Amino acid sequence: MARHKTQAYSEEFRREAVRLSDLPDKTATSVAQELGIHPNQ
């Protein structure tokens, strides 16, 4: 079975993702699309 390499995101990237997701008009899916990542990441 192949192992998947996990992506390490910087602290700054994570903080921005949280900041965006806390906005009232944003969904997790829309934030993920803006950041170029899969919504399940």
Secondary structure, 3 states (H helix, E strand, C coil): CCCCCCCCCCHHHHHHHHHHHCCCCCCHHHHHHHHCCCCCC
